[in-house]
């Protein structure tokens, strides 16, 4: 009964921990930005705190009595809960109005990261503390520790799925912290209750001989196992980054795609550990099983990608044809965690594809964990220390995987190149699994080691190249695609013609964003403020896309500087390649315009750090349901725009929902609406028909649009026809405003 209760409280602790990770990352990125360095550091700090907690907690656990271990666990849960309740103030108010304002976003990142070390350290402490509560029988260690790891990870999976789909979606990020803190508090109470019911047992003392560098079960020394588990962590987190990029593109990521994929990843880990925790205790060769499973993980990852691309190439298979059609489509499936609203084919896509790529190998990851516990432990007295050291080594590998794969491998090798490298890392595990053993002939050993090198090399060769892979994931032939990829994301341009002379569709991370040649809503979004402002000297445009909005924003000759801030660095690369192939006048002028400064980074963070004030600030049209889109539709973001405007400056946004309109009007004292374009200002907005027509008829403006083969007249007529002033005092809160901690539009609330 006590054991089952421990599993329940550790499940609850895992649920809360993953909820915190989602919310804390959201809070931090509001102050530090969503660009690659910021996200990498946030994840690395989170993992580092857990690893340090594992290391310290393991040594402490072996010195404490069973009662004190439960008390220490309860104390850690209370500290985590306390920090969670204070985190909206610490990571929100202090960082955004304090550190971010005085130190800049990078300074805020360092301060916020240091804040996270305390709760994540406490999270790391908990596993070794509970692992050391095992009975005096060494053979029970794999089942006990595997059970703890499995249930805690399944709790984290539930936190990723239910915490986002139901808790955060219904109450927002801030209130979700309160509910998660209540789970930590409940876990602490249960732990203290269990501490009172523990019967005294003889203290098991550590044997100094067992602390030496001696072979573990299977013949490898313990430090070698730590190194192998370090490599395991490196592979696991590197694959996670690759899978999330691939599936984010394939599923055309919305705000709910990442929680779905993270829940799948964690569910596989937890389920795998629970499946093998009893079998591992009776295994005669646990180390060989561990090594074999670890080798199978990257091999499967490579083969599954090769199989997926082959399947997509089957012209006579209806399912493949249907999937190709969706991959080539401009719009995502409107998925808000309501699987009943999806068609059978759509459900198969959202559940089947993550299961194929992610679930199978993560089950193998989890299944290997109890076997490693069986191999490494030689005394009950050192269980806490060994568990802590193993987890710390694994977390260190995870940190390195995040850093190297996210910032180096994806940039230099691309997704498929990075995957090939990881496939080759199966070789060390296979080599060690092929070590000589009694009764095995030397020839068999040699053959096994040859296979240990040949098999990963062969699978790596099966992994498709960048163009073949990403063309398949966009449902188009390789000859009709332009692509660029780095750590910040993927940019793909597709065309019905291989010479790219016709209309080109711009995809960013799988989502259709705009088109080349220019024209349409994106042109209007950039043109409205350019003609409306009397003297737009300094302009900022968040989001590059096809360059259409940016191009229209640069129409006025009076404009001296335009800051174009795009978080996906690959986007500009593909536009340059398209220009080199087609010579399109709009791109030619855009790319050669010396007034435009292309900045790779987070637009909101740029405004936080900027000392410059702008005459016009606008964001290119972005779906409100895209992941983190709420950062550019929230009340706090619009307030930031007000602070960064010059006197008489204009803030511009696309108005995709009624809630966006209400939020914008609640912030700006003066608002004008031009169809789907909202313009706000701190001062009255003057709309004079004659003056707008005069600016539009300036030779420089006309020539600017003619260079892109655009007829300016229809846009000007629409601008004047659709103008509607929004009187002051008309702000409502019918649907609940969008805020940083409750981005209702992003979460798909009606």
URVEN-V479157 format. One record per residue. N is the residue number from 0. RES is the residue in one small letter. PSI is psi in whole degrees, -180 to 180 (NA if undefined). OMEGA is omega in radians with two decimals (NA if undefined). NEAR is the number of other ideal C-beta (glycine too) atoms within 8 Angstrom. Layout:
N/RES/PSI/OMEGA/NEAR
N/RES/PSI/OMEGA/NEAR
//
This chain:
0/x/-45/-3.12/4
1/x/-41/3.14/7
2/x/-44/3.13/8
3/x/-38/3.14/7
4/x/-36/3.09/10
5/x/-42/3.11/12
6/x/-40/3.14/11
7/x/-45/-3.09/10
8/x/-31/3.10/12
9/x/-29/3.00/15
10/x/-47/3.13/13
11/x/-40/3.11/13
12/x/-39/3.09/16
13/x/-41/3.10/17
14/x/-48/-3.12/16
15/x/-42/-3.09/18
16/x/-42/-3.13/13
17/x/-34/3.05/17
18/x/-43/3.10/16
19/x/-44/-3.11/14
20/x/-44/3.14/9
21/x/-46/-3.06/15
22/x/-44/-3.10/15
23/x/-39/3.09/12
24/x/-38/3.11/12
25/x/-47/-3.13/11
26/x/-44/-3.10/16
27/x/-43/-3.08/16
28/x/-21/3.07/15
29/x/-32/3.14/12
30/x/-30/-3.01/17
31/x/-13/-3.13/15
32/x/165/-3.11/12
33/x/12/-3.11/11
34/x/170/-3.00/12
35/x/-49/3.14/9
36/x/-41/-3.11/7
37/x/-48/-3.12/16
38/x/-40/3.13/12
39/x/-45/-3.12/12
40/x/-40/3.14/10
41/x/-48/3.14/16
42/x/-42/-3.12/10
43/x/-42/3.13/11
44/x/-42/3.12/12
45/x/-48/-3.14/13
46/x/-39/-3.11/13
47/x/-40/3.10/12
48/x/-42/3.11/16
49/x/-43/3.14/14
50/x/-43/3.11/15
51/x/-39/3.09/12
52/x/-40/3.07/15
53/x/-45/-3.08/18
54/x/-48/-3.13/13
55/x/-42/-3.10/12
56/x/-33/3.12/16
57/x/-45/3.12/17
58/x/-39/-3.14/11
59/x/-40/-3.06/13
60/x/-38/-3.10/17
61/x/-16/-3.11/13
62/x/-12/-3.07/5
63/x/154/3.00/11
64/x/162/3.12/6
65/x/-40/-3.14/10
66/x/-45/-3.09/8
67/x/-27/3.07/9
68/x/-44/3.11/14
69/x/-38/3.10/15
70/x/-43/3.12/11
71/x/-40/3.09/13
72/x/-46/3.13/14
73/x/-40/3.11/14
74/x/-41/3.12/9
75/x/-42/3.14/13
76/x/-37/3.12/16
77/x/-42/3.12/11
78/x/-43/3.12/11
79/x/-46/-3.13/16
80/x/-42/3.13/14
81/x/-44/3.10/9
82/x/-41/-3.13/12
83/x/-43/-3.13/14
84/x/-30/-3.14/9
85/x/-13/-2.98/8
86/x/-33/3.08/15
87/x/-33/3.09/11
88/x/-47/-3.09/8
89/x/-50/-3.07/11
90/x/-13/3.13/13
91/x/-77/-3.05/14
92/x/-50/-3.07/9
93/x/-46/-3.09/11
94/x/-50/-3.00/17
95/x/-37/-3.14/13
96/x/-15/-3.11/7
97/x/-82/-3.03/9
98/x/-44/-3.11/12
99/x/-34/-3.12/16
100/x/-39/-3.07/8
101/x/-33/-3.07/7
102/x/-10/-3.04/10
103/x/172/-3.06/9
104/x/-36/3.14/13
105/x/-39/3.05/8
106/x/-40/3.09/11
107/x/-36/3.13/15
108/x/-43/3.13/14
109/x/-43/3.14/9
110/x/-48/3.14/12
111/x/-39/3.09/16
112/x/-41/3.12/12
113/x/-34/3.07/7
114/x/-40/-3.05/11
115/x/-19/-3.08/14
116/x/-34/-3.11/11
117/x/-57/-3.11/10
118/x/-36/-3.14/12
119/x/-33/3.03/15
120/x/-45/3.13/13
121/x/-36/3.07/13
122/x/-42/-3.13/14
123/x/-30/-3.12/19
124/x/-30/-2.91/16
125/x/-39/-3.10/15
126/x/-51/3.11/15
127/x/-33/3.12/17
128/x/-47/-3.13/18
129/x/-32/3.12/12
130/x/-32/-3.09/15
131/x/-3/3.11/13
132/x/7/3.14/10
133/x/159/3.13/11
134/x/-177/-3.09/6
135/x/-3/-3.11/6
136/x/120/-3.08/7
137/x/-34/-3.10/8
138/x/-14/3.12/7
139/x/-10/-3.07/10
140/x/-50/-3.12/15
141/x/-41/3.14/16
142/x/-40/-3.11/12
143/x/-53/-3.10/13
144/x/-40/3.08/16
145/x/-37/3.09/16
146/x/-44/3.10/13
147/x/-49/-3.13/14
148/x/-44/-3.10/13
149/x/-49/-3.10/16
150/x/-36/3.09/15
151/x/-41/-3.13/14
152/x/-37/3.04/15
153/x/-36/3.04/15
154/x/-40/3.09/18
155/x/-39/3.09/14
156/x/-43/3.09/18
157/x/-36/3.10/14
158/x/-39/3.12/16
159/x/-41/-3.06/13
160/x/-65/-3.07/11
161/x/-35/-3.13/9
162/x/-36/3.12/17
163/x/-48/-3.01/13
164/x/-31/-3.06/11
165/x/-52/-3.06/9
166/x/-61/-3.10/12
167/x/-39/-3.09/15
168/x/-30/-3.08/11
169/x/-26/-3.07/5
170/x/-9/-3.14/8
171/x/169/-3.07/9
172/x/-41/-3.09/13
173/x/-50/-3.12/10
174/x/-30/3.09/8
175/x/-34/3.09/14
176/x/-38/-3.13/15
177/x/-44/3.13/9
178/x/-41/3.12/11
179/x/-39/3.10/16
180/x/-34/3.08/14
181/x/-36/3.07/9
182/x/-43/3.07/12
183/x/-41/3.12/16
184/x/-42/3.11/11
185/x/-41/3.11/10
186/x/-39/3.12/15
187/x/-42/3.13/14
188/x/-44/3.13/9
189/x/-40/3.13/11
190/x/-42/3.12/14
191/x/-36/3.09/11
192/x/-42/3.10/8
193/x/-36/-3.14/12
194/x/-34/-3.13/13
195/x/-16/-3.05/6
196/x/7/3.11/7
197/x/129/3.07/9
198/x/137/-3.13/4
199/x/139/3.08/3
200/x/155/-3.12/6
201/x/138/3.12/4
202/x/126/3.12/5
203/x/119/-3.10/8
204/x/148/3.13/5
205/x/142/3.07/10
206/x/117/-3.12/8
207/x/-31/-3.13/6
208/x/-31/-3.09/6
209/x/-11/3.13/11
210/x/-4/-3.10/7
211/x/167/3.09/6
212/x/82/-3.08/5
213/x/159/-3.11/9
214/x/139/3.00/6
215/x/-175/3.10/14
216/x/125/-3.09/8
217/x/-8/3.00/10
218/x/-12/3.10/6
219/x/145/3.13/12
220/x/154/-3.05/9
221/x/-45/3.10/11
222/x/-33/3.08/7
223/x/-39/3.10/8
224/x/-37/3.06/15
225/x/-42/3.12/11
226/x/-40/3.11/9
227/x/-39/3.14/14
228/x/-28/2.99/13
229/x/-48/3.12/12
230/x/-38/3.09/12
231/x/-44/3.11/13
232/x/-39/3.11/16
233/x/-47/-3.14/14
234/x/-43/-3.06/15
235/x/-49/-3.11/14
236/x/-32/3.07/14
237/x/-44/3.08/15
238/x/-37/3.12/14
239/x/-46/3.12/9
240/x/-42/-3.13/13
241/x/-47/3.14/15
242/x/-43/-3.09/13
243/x/-33/3.07/11
244/x/-47/-3.11/13
245/x/-48/-3.09/12
246/x/-31/3.05/14
247/x/-39/3.09/13
248/x/-47/-3.07/14
249/x/-39/-3.11/11
250/x/-1/-3.13/14
251/x/74/-2.87/12
252/x/132/2.94/13
253/x/-173/-3.13/14
254/x/-19/-3.07/13
255/x/-5/-3.11/12
256/x/-46/-3.12/14
257/x/-47/3.08/11
258/x/-37/3.12/13
259/x/-47/-3.12/12
260/x/-40/3.12/14
261/x/-40/3.10/12
262/x/-40/3.10/12
263/x/-46/3.14/14
264/x/-51/-3.09/13
265/x/-36/3.11/15
266/x/-39/3.09/13
267/x/-45/3.11/16
268/x/-50/-3.10/15
269/x/-45/-3.13/18
270/x/-40/3.13/12
271/x/-42/3.14/17
272/x/-40/3.13/17
273/x/-32/-3.12/13
274/x/-34/-3.01/10
275/x/4/-3.01/15
276/x/-30/3.11/15
277/x/-38/3.13/7
278/x/-34/-3.12/9
279/x/-33/-3.10/16
280/x/-29/-3.10/13
281/x/7/-3.11/7
282/x/136/3.10/10
283/x/-25/3.14/4
284/x/65/-3.08/7
285/x/-36/-3.11/15
286/x/-40/3.14/15
287/x/-37/3.09/9
288/x/-44/3.11/12
289/x/-48/-3.12/12
290/x/-41/-3.13/13
291/x/-43/3.13/11
292/x/-42/3.14/13
293/x/-38/3.10/14
294/x/-36/-3.09/14
295/x/-26/-3.06/10
296/x/-59/3.13/15
297/x/-30/3.09/14
298/x/-45/3.11/13
299/x/-41/-3.12/11
300/x/-44/3.12/16
301/x/-45/-3.13/16
302/x/-40/-3.10/10
303/x/-38/3.09/12
304/x/-41/3.11/15
305/x/-41/3.13/12
306/x/-41/-3.14/8
307/x/-46/-3.13/11
308/x/-39/3.10/12
309/x/-41/3.12/8
310/x/-43/-3.13/9
311/x/-22/3.13/13
312/x/-2/-3.13/8
313/x/102/-3.04/8
314/x/-29/-3.03/6
315/x/10/3.12/3
316/x/121/-3.03/8
317/x/-40/3.14/5
318/x/-42/3.13/7
319/x/-41/3.13/12
320/x/-42/3.12/9
321/x/-42/-3.14/9
322/x/-41/3.09/11
323/x/-39/3.12/10
324/x/-41/3.12/9
325/x/-42/-3.13/10
326/x/-33/3.14/13
327/x/-10/-3.06/9
328/x/155/-3.10/9
329/x/-40/-3.02/4
330/x/150/3.05/5
331/x/166/2.97/10
332/x/130/3.12/10
333/x/84/-3.03/8
334/x/120/3.10/14
335/x/43/-3.14/11
336/x/17/3.07/10
337/x/91/-3.08/7
338/x/-22/3.14/8
339/x/-21/-3.13/4
340/x/-5/-3.11/7
341/x/153/3.03/11
342/x/164/3.10/5
343/x/-40/3.12/6
344/x/-39/3.11/8
345/x/-39/3.08/10
346/x/-40/3.11/10
347/x/-37/3.13/8
348/x/-49/-3.06/13
349/x/-27/-3.14/14
350/x/-40/-3.05/9
351/x/-44/-3.10/8
352/x/-46/3.04/11
353/x/-35/3.11/13
354/x/-42/-3.13/10
355/x/-49/-3.03/10
356/x/-38/-2.92/14
357/x/-46/-2.95/14
358/x/-45/-3.09/12
359/x/-52/-3.14/11
360/x/-32/3.11/15
361/x/-30/3.00/15
362/x/-40/3.09/13
363/x/-37/3.07/14
364/x/-50/-3.14/15
365/x/-39/-3.11/19
366/x/-29/-3.12/13
367/x/-21/-3.03/15
368/x/-51/3.12/14
369/x/-34/3.11/17
370/x/-38/3.07/17
371/x/-40/3.09/14
372/x/-40/3.12/15
373/x/-36/-3.08/14
374/x/-33/-2.94/14
375/x/-26/-3.03/12
376/x/134/3.11/14
377/x/-4/3.12/9
378/x/139/3.07/11
379/x/-32/-3.07/12
380/x/-20/-3.10/10
381/x/16/-3.11/13
382/x/-48/-3.12/16
383/x/-46/-3.11/16
384/x/-46/-3.11/12
385/x/-42/3.10/12
386/x/-45/-3.14/16
387/x/-43/-3.13/17
388/x/-42/3.11/12
389/x/-48/-3.11/14
390/x/-38/3.11/16
391/x/-42/3.10/14
392/x/-43/3.14/13
393/x/-43/3.14/14
394/x/-38/3.09/15
395/x/-40/3.06/11
396/x/-39/3.09/17
397/x/-44/-3.14/13
398/x/-45/3.12/13
399/x/-37/3.10/10
400/x/-44/3.10/15
401/x/-46/-3.06/15
402/x/-50/-3.06/11
403/x/-47/-3.10/11
404/x/-44/-3.09/14
405/x/-36/-3.03/13
406/x/-20/-3.05/11
407/x/-60/-2.99/10
408/x/-45/-3.13/12
409/x/-34/3.14/17
410/x/-41/-3.06/9
411/x/-36/-3.02/7
412/x/-17/-3.03/10
413/x/175/-3.09/9
414/x/-49/-3.07/14
415/x/-33/3.07/13
416/x/-42/3.09/11
417/x/-38/3.12/14
418/x/-40/3.09/14
419/x/-42/3.12/12
420/x/-43/3.13/10
421/x/-37/3.08/14
422/x/-41/-3.14/15
423/x/-24/3.13/11
424/x/-3/2.98/12
425/x/-22/-3.05/16
426/x/-46/3.14/11
427/x/-38/3.13/9
428/x/-43/3.13/13
429/x/-38/3.13/17
430/x/-45/-3.13/10
431/x/-34/3.10/10
432/x/-22/-3.12/12
433/x/13/-3.14/10
434/x/152/3.10/7
435/x/148/3.06/5
436/x/160/-3.08/5
437/x/135/3.10/3
438/x/-1/-3.13/3
439/x/130/-3.08/7
440/x/151/3.10/5
441/x/-37/3.14/6
442/x/-38/3.12/6
443/x/-37/3.12/8
444/x/-45/3.13/12
445/x/-45/3.13/8
446/x/-43/-3.14/8
447/x/-38/-3.11/11
448/x/-32/3.03/10
449/x/-43/3.10/8
450/x/-34/3.13/10
451/x/-30/3.10/13
452/x/-38/-3.05/11
453/x/-38/-3.06/8
454/x/-51/3.08/11
455/x/-39/3.13/17
456/x/-42/3.13/9
457/x/-43/3.13/8
458/x/-39/3.12/14
459/x/-37/3.12/11
460/x/-26/3.12/6
461/x/-22/3.13/9
462/x/126/-3.08/13
463/x/160/3.07/10
464/x/173/-3.06/6
465/x/-51/-3.06/11
466/x/-45/-3.14/9
467/x/-40/-3.09/10
468/x/-53/-3.03/14
469/x/-26/3.02/15
470/x/-39/3.08/13
471/x/-40/-3.13/13
472/x/-4/3.03/12
473/x/12/3.04/14
474/x/36/-3.09/12
475/x/153/3.11/9
476/x/153/-3.08/7
477/x/-29/-3.11/8
478/x/-14/-3.06/5
479/x/38/-3.11/12
480/x/140/2.94/14
481/x/130/-3.10/11
482/x/155/2.98/14
483/x/144/-3.11/11
484/x/140/2.97/13
485/x/-168/-3.10/9
486/x/-22/-3.09/8
487/x/-20/3.14/10
488/x/-170/-3.08/13
489/x/134/3.05/15
490/x/130/-3.11/15
491/x/133/3.02/13
492/x/133/3.13/16
493/x/153/-3.11/12
494/x/152/3.09/12
495/x/-12/3.14/5
496/x/144/-3.12/8
497/x/-20/3.09/7
498/x/-1/3.06/6
499/x/30/-3.14/13
500/x/-21/-3.14/6
501/x/-165/3.11/7
502/x/135/-3.13/8
503/x/132/3.11/12
504/x/135/-3.12/10
505/x/119/3.06/14
506/x/135/3.04/13
507/x/116/-3.08/13
508/x/41/3.05/11
509/x/-15/-3.09/15
510/x/132/3.02/11
511/x/131/-3.07/9
512/x/-38/-3.09/8
513/x/-169/-3.04/11
514/x/159/2.96/12
515/x/133/0.10/16
516/x/166/-3.10/9
517/x/164/3.09/15
518/x/151/3.12/7
519/x/-152/-3.03/8
520/x/-37/3.14/8
521/x/-38/3.08/15
522/x/-45/3.13/15
523/x/-39/-3.12/16
524/x/-38/3.12/15
525/x/-32/-3.05/18
526/x/-38/-3.06/13
527/x/-57/-3.12/13
528/x/-30/-3.13/14
529/x/-39/3.12/16
530/x/-23/-3.07/13
531/x/-38/-3.08/11
532/x/136/-3.11/13
533/x/-31/-3.11/5
534/x/79/-3.07/6
535/x/85/-3.08/13
536/x/-48/-3.09/8
537/x/126/-3.06/15
538/x/143/3.03/15
539/x/131/3.10/16
540/x/120/3.13/16
541/x/118/-3.13/12
542/x/129/-3.13/12
543/x/-50/-3.11/14
544/x/-127/3.09/14
545/x/-10/-3.04/13
546/x/0/-3.04/13
547/x/-54/-3.14/17
548/x/-43/3.12/16
549/x/-44/-3.12/15
550/x/-47/-3.14/15
551/x/-32/3.13/15
552/x/-22/-3.08/16
553/x/16/-3.00/16
554/x/-34/-3.01/13
555/x/132/3.10/13
556/x/-20/3.13/6
557/x/-19/-3.11/7
558/x/129/-3.09/15
559/x/-28/-3.11/6
560/x/136/3.05/9
561/x/119/3.05/15
562/x/115/3.08/13
563/x/113/-3.06/11
564/x/114/-3.11/13
565/x/126/-3.07/13
566/x/-24/-3.13/12
567/x/103/-3.08/13
568/x/-22/-3.12/11
569/x/-18/-3.04/14
570/x/-46/-3.12/14
571/x/-34/3.13/11
572/x/-45/-3.12/10
573/x/-35/3.10/15
574/x/-37/3.09/15
575/x/-40/3.11/9
576/x/-41/3.10/11
577/x/-42/3.11/15
578/x/-41/3.13/12
579/x/-32/-3.12/7
580/x/-36/-2.98/9
581/x/-27/-3.07/10
582/x/21/-3.10/7
583/x/130/-3.04/11
584/x/-37/3.13/9
585/x/-45/3.10/16
586/x/-37/3.13/13
587/x/-47/-3.12/11
588/x/-38/-3.13/12
589/x/-47/-3.05/13
590/x/-20/-3.14/9
591/x/-1/-3.11/6
592/x/112/-3.10/9
593/x/-13/3.12/4
594/x/-21/-3.05/9
595/x/127/3.10/10
596/x/112/-3.12/8
597/x/122/-3.09/8
598/x/124/3.08/9
599/x/116/-3.12/10
600/x/-176/-3.14/10
601/x/126/-3.07/12
602/x/-42/-3.13/14
603/x/-40/3.12/14
604/x/-37/3.10/15
605/x/-42/3.13/15
606/x/-35/3.09/12
607/x/-40/-3.08/14
608/x/-20/-2.95/9
609/x/136/2.97/9
610/x/-18/3.13/3
611/x/144/2.99/6
612/x/153/-3.01/8
613/x/151/3.02/13
614/x/-33/3.10/13
615/x/133/2.99/15
616/x/125/3.10/14
617/x/158/3.06/15
618/x/135/3.05/12
619/x/153/-3.08/14
620/x/127/-3.10/12
621/x/132/3.12/10
622/x/132/-3.12/9
623/x/-19/-3.12/12
624/x/0/3.09/11
625/x/153/-3.13/12
626/x/129/3.11/9
627/x/10/3.08/9
628/x/-25/3.13/15
629/x/-22/3.11/14
630/x/-20/-3.13/13
631/x/11/3.08/12
632/x/11/-3.05/14
633/x/163/3.08/13
634/x/-42/-3.12/12
635/x/-36/3.10/10
636/x/-44/3.13/12
637/x/-35/3.06/15
638/x/-37/3.08/9
639/x/-41/3.10/11
640/x/-42/3.13/12
641/x/-40/-3.10/12
642/x/-25/-3.05/6
643/x/5/3.12/11
644/x/144/2.93/15
645/x/166/3.02/8
646/x/128/-3.10/6
647/x/5/-3.13/10
648/x/159/-3.07/14
649/x/131/2.99/16
650/x/135/-2.99/14
651/x/138/3.04/14
652/x/151/2.91/14
653/x/145/-3.12/11
654/x/86/-3.08/11
655/x/-20/-3.08/9
656/x/160/3.06/8
657/x/-32/3.14/7
658/x/-39/3.08/13
659/x/-43/3.11/15
660/x/-49/-3.10/11
661/x/-39/3.14/14
662/x/-44/-3.13/14
663/x/-47/-3.10/14
664/x/-30/3.13/12
665/x/-21/-3.07/9
666/x/-45/-3.01/10
667/x/133/3.14/12
668/x/-21/-3.13/5
669/x/125/-3.06/11
670/x/137/3.00/13
671/x/145/-3.13/13
672/x/133/3.07/14
673/x/88/-3.07/13
674/x/-111/-3.08/7
675/x/7/-3.12/8
676/x/126/3.07/13
677/x/136/3.11/13
678/x/126/3.13/15
679/x/155/-3.13/16
680/x/161/3.04/15
681/x/-11/-3.11/10
682/x/163/-3.13/7
683/x/140/3.14/5
684/x/120/-3.09/12
685/x/122/3.11/5
686/x/100/3.14/9
687/x/118/-3.07/6
688/x/-48/-3.09/7
689/x/-41/-3.11/6
690/x/-39/3.10/8
691/x/-42/3.11/14
692/x/-37/3.12/10
693/x/-43/3.14/8
694/x/-38/-3.12/10
695/x/-27/-3.09/11
696/x/4/3.07/7
697/x/135/-3.11/10
698/x/-39/-3.12/5
699/x/-37/3.13/8
700/x/-46/3.14/14
701/x/-43/-3.14/11
702/x/-35/3.12/8
703/x/-42/-3.11/11
704/x/-33/3.10/11
705/x/-33/3.13/8
706/x/-26/3.12/10
707/x/14/3.14/13
708/x/38/-3.12/7
709/x/137/3.03/11
710/x/114/-3.03/6
711/x/-31/-2.98/10
712/x/-48/-3.12/6
713/x/-35/3.14/7
714/x/-41/3.13/12
715/x/-42/3.13/12
716/x/-42/3.12/8
717/x/-41/3.14/11
718/x/-47/-3.11/14
719/x/-37/-3.09/10
720/x/-38/-3.02/6
721/x/8/-3.14/9
722/x/130/3.07/10
723/x/114/3.06/7
724/x/145/3.09/9
725/x/107/-3.06/8
726/x/149/3.07/5
727/x/148/3.13/5
728/x/5/-3.13/4
729/x/5/-3.12/7
730/x/135/3.11/7
731/x/173/3.03/5
732/x/51/-3.05/8
733/x/-41/-3.02/6
734/x/-1/-3.00/10
735/x/122/-3.11/7
736/x/156/2.95/11
737/x/133/3.05/14
738/x/168/3.14/10
739/x/-39/-3.08/14
740/x/-1/3.03/10
741/x/73/3.12/12
742/x/81/-2.95/13
743/x/-39/3.12/11
744/x/-43/3.13/16
745/x/-37/-3.13/15
746/x/3/3.03/12
747/x/25/3.12/12
748/x/137/-3.10/8
749/x/NA/NA/3
//
